[in-house]
Amino acid sequence: MRVLVVHAHPDPESFMAAARDRAVDALGAAGHDVRATDLYADGFDPTMSADERRTHHVPGVVPELQRYADDLRWAEALVLVYPTWWSGFPAMLKGWVDRVWVAGVAWDLPEGANRLRPRLSNIRRIVAVTSHGSSKLINALEGESGKRTMTRSIRLMCSWRTRTTWCAIYGIDTCDAADRERFLTRVERTMRRLR
């Protein structure tokens, strides 16, 4: 498969960077064609301009974001690697969704229609690899907004048959080295089984 890995963490030495590296290595070992994007290393600007907002129904992205749109159109699978902060995506990843998943790339709204029409039918698999400072119980009580964004919003712009996988480590702030290694092994196994 053609797999796009999008990473969003400001620290290149972070645990999530290690998870990204494990994911990319496992995908390559499984024979997948991989493109990896590090939004922080790219200097991606997550801020939507007033002009972008005013013209958000006009198909296409601003020119400096074209390569990100091209990557989405290329991909058959999407792997998002990020820490969960304040119950959701980091601002960098949310900004990537806001600015790249736009009309003409991720969706269309035909004249007179009241429903978006998905455009990313090429994407059939989405995997989130994320960390949470709190427990699974606390996340469930908070409503798991990151998981909901992936399964109820992003997935709907892809193929109607798109399957999702949630690969999360909970209690990252208090887990030990063995817990972290078990999670990295789980990430690797998930990537090797990606179909």
Secondary structure, 3 states (H helix, E strand, C coil): CEEEEEECCCCCCCHHHHHHHHHHHHHHHCCCEEEEEEHHHHCCCCCCCHHHHHCCCCCCCCHHHHHHHHHHHHCCEEEEEEECECCECCHHHHHHHHHHCCECCCEECCCCCCCCEECECCCCEEEEEEECCCCHHHHHHHCCHHHHHHHHHHHHHECCCCEEEEEEECCCCCCCHHHHHHHHHHHHHHHHCCC
